[in-house]
Structures are given as C-alpha cells and as structure tokens.
Amino acid sequence: MRAALLVLASLCFTSCGRYRDFTLPLRSGEASVSWHWQARAEPVLARGGAGDWDSIEAYYNLYSGFDGKVWHTGLAVSGDGVSWHKVGKILSPDPRTWEGDEIAANGSALADEVGGFLYYYQAGSPVRIGLARSANGHQWEKNPAPVLERGPRGSWDERGVADPFVIRIGKTYYMYYLGADRARRQRLGVAMSDDGQVWYKLRSNPILELGAGGAFDENGLGEPAVWASRGYYWMLYTGRDRTEIRRLGMARSRDGVNWERIPDVFAGEQPWDSKVLCDPSVLIDEGRLRVWFGGGDVARPDQNIHGQIGLAELVLFSNPAAGR
C-alpha cells in the first residue's frame, strides 16, 4: 500500500543505458538536529468495506488499494489532511500494455509547472516505473512506455525498479527509487531528469545499502521520501527486518547522493500499525512536516497486511552542542 505524495490543490522511451554523474544542489549542513515522531492514534484513511475495490479539495491523496487480485491507485480528497473522502479508482493496470495485470500503484505525485499533476507509479513484471498526467487529479493519461527501466544484466537494479519518489528543484527533477538485483536485494538509488520524462540514473548507484545483520533494515529497503530542511536533504525510508516487520528509518545528506543513516527509527505504536510502518509521504505544510504513512498489523513483505493510512508529524529539535 503506497501512500503517495500529497500535493496542495492550488512521452518518450527511456533506455536502461542512460547514466550520469550528478548531485543535487549542495546544502550547507547546519548543526545537528533530531526528529521526533508524533503520530495520531487512529488511521485517517481506512480500508474499504467488504466487496469494495480497496477492501484488502485542498489535499489530494493518491493511494494504493488491493482488491484481492490486483493493485490499483485510488484518489481521496480532504480539506485538512485528516478527514478524507474516497473518490474511487483512478488508475488500474492495463494487460494490453507493458503494465500487465498485476499493479499500477506505489506511486509519487507532484504538481507540474502548468497547474496539473504528474504521477509516477510502478507496474509490470519485471516491475518498472511509469508516468501518468492529469489536469485536475481525477482523469489521467498514461505515458505509453515506462519512463524508468530496469538496469542491464549484472546491475544492482536488473530485476526491477519500483517505489518512485520524485522531487523538483528549480527545473530539475530527481527520482529516488528501489532497485532489485538478481539476489533479490532491495536497495535505493536516484535518477535525474530535465523534463520529468527522460531520466538518467546515477552512475554510482545504489546510494543506500542494506543494514548490517540484526538491523531493522537488514532484509530490504524501499519507499523513500525526501525533503530539504535545516541545511540537509532528509530521507524517510522503509526498512524490513528478517521477520518482515517494517519500520521507518532516516538518513541525511548534503548533496542528495551521499547519505548517512541517523539513529532515528520509527515503529508503529498502535495495534493497527504494530507490525508495519511504511510508505511515507511528506509535505511541509504551514511550517509543519506532515507524514502520511501506511500501517498494518500483519508482518508480510507484500499485501494482506490489513493496511490503512495514518498521519504523523515530524517535529524538529536543534542540538547545536552536537556540532556539525
């Protein structure tokens, strides 16, 4: 279940051979800070009722729902980010295309430069990343081909690319994403684009490796969410341990490419998200850093986790004495 990037309401083929050396614009790096997780006790977007497609106008939430056979993307709207109205399915996999019939979800949305929306999502088998566009958030037109392909034989992402999270800095787009190799290891990488369609992968990917043995993220990484604050780029990401319990970890970077883990790890504190805390989407909203996230009470790597969507805030505390 992907809680896609929430945005305030206000194509071409890509080869797996496109690579570049790049960084994001350099951040200065302020004194050390710490983040505190403050989550609402109850979910803000629950599962649908029996028989609904997702059973198992200031804010738009593009979220993933599973109907027992197929993953779809749905739309919910809200005036405050807490109380949501489900509009319905807006994107489903098309078996006549590269998508197949398994998934068209786990995506990331952002506003484009002319007032519409871009939605990057995963689909297909092997899984790749597609793009859909909308003028109003309700009707969507898909790009005819994936915009990010898996890597060549022997690469860190040769078995698939997934979980896109896209940000724009100036006129440049940056996509953080999951890559899987032939050993099924899931790590994180980044790509950049001048137009949001033609993407260049970082030549030195992956940017974040698996955690050490016994760590909360030793079994896989995924679902990154990135933002800039206090002189750093920050990343929330999902980590899976060997028992498939999922938690959210944090990392920081001054250039968006070289990342260091920080000690903060966030776990579900309520029965409904006790086994899974995942799929973060971040929005700086009137000075608050709000995080919509997926939660579940069954430890599994895929569906049937009894997934629902929750809301938390990350509260920043400065710690100048810790140095730079």
Long-range contacts (C-beta under 8 A, 24 or more apart in sequence): 1-63, 1-64, 1-65, 1-66, 1-278, 1-279, 1-294, 1-296, 1-303, 1-305, 1-307, 1-309, 2-63, 2-64, 2-105, 2-106, 2-107, 2-163, 2-223, 2-279, 2-294, 3-45, 3-61, 3-63, 3-64, 3-279, 3-280, 3-281, 3-292, 3-293, 3-294, 3-309, 4-61, 4-62, 4-63, 4-64, 4-73, 4-107, 4-108, 4-109, 4-119, 4-281, 5-62, 5-108, 5-109, 5-110, 5-165, 5-166, 5-225, 5-281, 5-282, 5-283, 6-59, 6-60, 6-61, 6-81, 6-109, 6-281, 6-283, 6-292, 7-59, 7-60, 7-109, 7-110, 7-111, 7-117, 7-283, 8-58, 8-59, 8-111, 8-283, 8-285, 9-57, 9-58, 9-59, 9-60, 9-137, 10-111, 10-115, 11-131, 11-143, 11-144, 11-145, 11-147, 11-197, 12-143, 12-145, 12-147, 12-197, 12-198, 13-145, 14-145, 14-146, 14-147, 14-148, 14-149, 14-197, 14-198, 14-199, 15-149, 16-149, 16-150, 16-151, 16-152, 17-152, 18-198, 18-199, 18-200, 18-201, 19-200, 19-201, 19-202, 19-203, 20-192, 20-200, 20-201, 20-202, 20-203, 21-202, 21-203, 21-204, 22-192, 22-200, 22-202, 22-257, 23-255, 23-256, 23-257, 23-258, 24-169, 24-174, 24-233, 24-255, 24-256, 24-257, 25-169, 25-170, 25-256, 26-254, 26-255, 27-228, 27-231, 27-232, 27-233, 27-253, 27-254, 27-255, 28-231, 28-254, 29-231, 29-232, 29-254, 29-324, 30-230, 30-231, 30-232, 30-318, 30-324, 31-318, 31-319, 31-320, 31-322, 31-323, 31-324, 32-318, 32-319, 32-320, 32-322, 32-323, 32-324, 33-230, 33-316, 33-317, 33-318, 33-319, 34-264, 34-316, 34-317, 34-319, 35-234, 35-250, 35-264, 35-314, 35-315, 35-316, 35-317, 36-314, 36-315, 36-317, 37-264, 37-266, 37-312, 37-314, 38-312, 38-313, 38-314, 38-315, 39-269, 39-270, 39-293, 39-310, 39-311, 39-312, 40-82, 40-310, 40-311, 40-312, 41-270, 42-270, 42-272, 42-310, 43-272, 43-273, 43-295, 43-308, 43-309, 43-310, 44-81, 44-82, 44-83, 44-84, 44-292, 44-309, 44-310, 44-311, 45-76, 45-84, 45-86, 45-308, 45-309, 46-308, 46-309, 47-306, 47-307, 47-308, 48-86, 53-88, 53-89, 54-86, 56-303, 56-304, 60-109, 60-117, 60-137, 61-292, 61-309, 62-90, 62-107, 62-109, 62-119, 63-309, 64-105, 64-106, 64-107, 64-279, 65-89, 65-105, 66-303, 66-304, 66-307, 70-101, 70-102, 70-103, 71-102, 71-103, 71-104, 71-105, 71-106, 71-303, 72-104, 72-105, 73-104, 73-105, 73-107, 73-119, 73-121, 75-137, 75-138, 81-283, 81-285, 81-290, 81-292, 81-311, 82-311, 87-138, 90-138, 90-139, 90-140, 91-119, 91-121, 91-132, 91-140, 91-142, 93-123, 94-142, 97-142, 97-144, 98-123, 98-124, 98-128, 98-130, 98-145, 98-146, 99-123, 99-124, 99-130, 100-124, 100-125, 103-127, 104-130, 106-162, 106-163, 106-164, 106-223, 106-279, 107-164, 108-164, 108-165, 108-166, 108-281, 110-166, 110-167, 110-168, 112-196, 118-166, 118-196, 120-147, 120-164, 120-166, 120-175, 121-164, 122-161, 122-162, 122-163, 122-164, 126-150, 126-159, 126-160, 127-160, 127-161, 127-162, 128-160, 128-161, 129-161, 129-162, 129-164, 129-175, 129-177, 131-196, 131-197, 143-197, 147-197, 147-198, 147-199, 148-175, 148-177, 148-191, 148-199, 148-201, 150-179, 151-179, 151-201, 154-182, 155-179, 155-181, 156-181, 156-185, 156-187, 156-189, 156-205, 156-206, 157-181, 157-189, 157-201, 157-205, 157-206, 158-182, 159-184, 162-222, 163-222, 163-223, 163-224, 165-223, 165-224, 165-225, 165-226, 166-196, 167-226, 167-227, 168-196, 169-228, 174-226, 174-256, 175-199, 176-224, 176-225, 176-226, 176-235, 177-224, 178-221, 178-222, 178-223, 178-224, 179-205, 179-206, 185-210, 185-220, 186-210, 186-220, 186-221, 186-222, 186-240, 187-221, 188-221, 188-222, 188-224, 188-237, 190-256, 190-257, 202-257, 204-257, 207-257, 207-258, 207-259, 208-235, 208-237, 208-251, 208-259, 208-261, 211-239, 211-249, 211-261, 215-239, 215-241, 216-241, 216-245, 216-247, 216-249, 216-265, 217-241, 217-247, 217-249, 218-242, 219-244, 220-301, 222-278, 223-278, 223-279, 223-280, 225-280, 225-281, 225-282, 225-291, 226-256, 226-282, 227-282, 227-284, 227-289, 229-284, 229-289, 229-316, 230-316, 230-318, 235-259, 236-280, 236-282, 236-291, 237-280, 238-277, 238-278, 238-279, 238-280, 239-265, 240-301, 243-299, 244-299, 244-300, 244-301, 245-275, 245-276, 245-299, 246-275, 246-276, 246-277, 246-278, 246-299, 247-277, 248-277, 248-278, 248-280, 248-293, 266-312, 268-295, 270-295, 271-297, 272-296, 272-297, 272-306, 272-308, 272-310, 273-297, 273-308, 273-310, 275-299, 275-305, 276-300, 276-305, 276-307, 282-314, 288-313, 289-313, 289-314, 289-315, 289-316
